[in-house]
Amino acid sequence: MTRLLLATRNTKKLEELRRILAPALPELEVVGLAEVADYLESPESGATFADNAIVKAREGAQHSGLLTVADDSGLAVDALNGMPGVLSARWAGRHGDDEANLRLVLAQLSDTPDARLGAAFVCAAALADPDGGTRVVEGRMSGRLIREKRGEHGFGYDPIFVPDGHTRTSAELPPAEKDSISHRGRALQALLPMIVAAANS
């Protein structure tokens, strides 16, 4: 069985990525970083989501010898000039503290009128092969923020983000419905033909 590496240690993100990719690629065994030999990962220091995704995908492919997918994603808030952006996961100072990050964004928007709470989730997804070839695509999900958390699904800023055309937050949407409109789902759908071509080459 061909193996595909998803270069992440975030178990919630890995679950989401597997859920999106598995139906389209049933012949691929999708593994995360915890399932391959350890290597020293570079810090996410890129200026853009694409920069970070490409570095993670190339490192994963180089060290594992596997076709590798990596993504970098985050929340871009209009009233914060596109921030937290690439700093979304560590906006409050400590990487992956979802609750602290969410509280800080809401605090920074406390004086912003509801009408100006537009935002978008952005995802860059990169595919790298062990020979050094790399492709990258981007997906977006536009919407608006609310001031109180709602919903039990998802992670990160999902409980305060309402996608355009919806009344429920990303955290209130069933996983399959969220995947069909999410920034990560759109990016991975765009990447799928490239994954299939690379896996079959």
C-alpha positions in Angstrom: 0.0 0.0 0.0 1.3 3.4 -0.9 1.7 5.8 2.1 1.1 9.5 2.1 2.5 11.6 4.9 0.5 14.5 6.3 3.2 16.6 8.0 1.4 17.5 11.2 1.4 16.6 14.8 -2.0 18.3 15.4 -4.3 15.3 16.0 -7.5 17.3 15.2 -6.0 18.6 12.0 -4.8 15.2 11.1 -8.3 13.8 11.7 -9.7 16.5 9.5 -7.2 16.0 6.7 -7.7 12.2 6.7 -11.5 12.7 6.6 -11.1 14.9 3.5 -8.5 12.8 1.6 -9.5 9.2 2.4 -12.7 9.0 0.3 -10.9 10.2 -2.8 -7.7 8.2 -2.1 -8.8 4.9 -0.6 -5.7 3.1 -1.8 -3.4 5.4 0.2 -2.5 4.8 3.8 -2.5 8.3 5.3 0.0 8.7 8.2 1.1 11.6 10.4 4.4 12.7 11.8 4.0 10.6 14.8 4.0 7.5 12.6 7.4 8.2 10.8 10.9 8.5 12.2 11.5 11.7 14.1 13.4 14.6 12.5 14.1 18.1 13.5 11.3 20.3 12.2 12.0 23.9 11.1 10.1 26.6 12.9 7.1 28.2 11.1 8.9 31.4 10.2 7.6 32.1 6.7 5.9 35.4 5.9 3.0 33.6 4.2 0.9 30.5 4.6 2.4 29.1 1.4 6.0 29.6 2.6 5.3 27.6 5.7 3.4 24.8 3.9 6.1 24.4 1.3 8.9 24.1 4.0 6.9 21.5 6.0 6.0 19.5 2.9 9.6 19.4 1.6 11.1 18.5 5.0 8.6 15.7 5.4 9.3 14.3 2.0 13.0 14.6 2.4 13.2 12.9 5.8 10.5 10.2 5.3 11.0 9.4 1.6 7.2 9.6 1.2 4.9 11.8 -0.9 4.0 14.5 1.6 1.2 17.0 2.1 1.5 19.9 4.5 -0.7 22.8 5.2 -0.5 26.1 7.0 -3.7 27.9 7.8 -5.1 30.6 9.9 -7.6 33.4 10.5 -7.4 36.7 8.7 -9.5 39.4 10.3 -10.4 42.4 8.3 -10.4 44.9 11.2 -7.0 43.5 12.3 -5.5 44.1 8.9 -5.4 40.4 8.1 -4.0 39.3 11.4 -3.5 37.0 13.2 -2.7 35.3 9.8 0.3 33.1 9.9 0.5 33.7 13.7 -3.0 32.3 14.3 -1.8 29.3 16.3 0.4 31.3 18.6 -1.4 34.6 18.6 -1.6 34.7 22.4 2.1 33.7 22.8 2.0 29.9 23.3 1.6 27.6 20.2 -1.7 25.8 20.1 -3.5 27.4 23.0 -6.8 27.7 21.2 -8.8 29.3 24.1 -6.2 32.0 24.8 -5.9 32.8 21.1 -9.6 33.1 20.7 -10.0 35.3 23.8 -7.2 37.6 22.6 -8.8 38.1 19.2 -12.1 38.9 20.8 -10.5 41.3 23.2 -8.7 43.1 20.4 -12.1 43.5 18.6 -14.0 44.7 21.6 -14.4 48.2 20.2 -15.1 47.1 16.7 -18.7 47.4 15.5 -20.4 44.1 14.6 -20.7 45.2 11.0 -16.9 45.3 10.7 -16.2 41.8 12.0 -15.6 40.3 8.5 -12.9 37.6 8.4 -11.7 34.6 6.4 -10.0 31.3 7.1 -7.1 30.8 4.7 -5.2 27.6 4.0 -2.2 26.9 1.8 -1.7 23.2 1.1 1.6 22.0 -0.4 2.5 18.6 -2.0 6.1 17.5 -2.1 7.8 14.4 -3.4 11.1 13.0 -2.3 12.7 14.1 -5.5 12.1 17.8 -4.6 9.1 18.6 -6.7 6.6 20.9 -5.0 3.1 22.2 -5.7 1.0 24.6 -3.6 -2.6 25.7 -3.7 -4.8 28.0 -1.6 -8.3 27.8 -0.2 -10.4 30.4 1.5 -13.6 30.4 3.6 -15.0 33.9 4.1 -17.4 34.9 6.8 -17.8 36.9 10.0 -16.9 36.7 13.6 -19.3 36.6 16.6 -18.5 37.5 20.2 -19.6 34.4 22.0 -18.4 30.8 21.3 -20.9 28.4 19.9 -20.5 24.7 19.0 -18.5 21.7 19.9 -17.0 20.6 16.6 -13.8 21.8 15.0 -10.9 23.6 16.8 -9.1 26.9 16.9 -11.3 29.9 16.0 -14.2 27.7 14.7 -16.5 28.5 17.6 -16.6 32.3 16.8 -16.6 32.1 13.0 -19.8 32.0 10.9 -19.2 31.2 7.2 -20.9 33.3 4.6 -24.3 31.9 3.7 -24.7 30.2 7.1 -26.2 31.0 10.5 -24.2 28.4 12.4 -20.5 28.7 13.4 -17.9 26.3 11.9 -18.0 24.5 15.3 -21.7 23.9 15.0 -21.5 22.4 11.5 -21.3 18.6 11.1 -17.8 17.7 10.0 -18.8 16.6 6.5 -20.7 19.9 5.9 -17.8 21.9 7.2 -15.3 20.0 5.0 -17.3 20.8 1.9 -16.9 24.6 2.4 -13.8 24.9 4.6 -10.6 26.6 3.5 -8.7 23.4 4.1 -11.3 21.3 2.3 -11.1 23.6 -0.7 -7.3 23.6 -0.8 -7.1 19.8 -0.5 -9.7 19.3 -3.2 -7.6 21.5 -5.5 -4.5 19.5 -4.6 -6.2 16.1 -5.0 -5.5 15.7 -8.8 -1.9 16.5 -8.2 -1.7 13.9 -5.3 -3.4 11.3 -7.5 -1.0 12.0 -10.4 2.1 11.9 -8.1 0.9 8.7 -6.4 0.4 7.0 -9.7 3.7 8.2 -11.3 
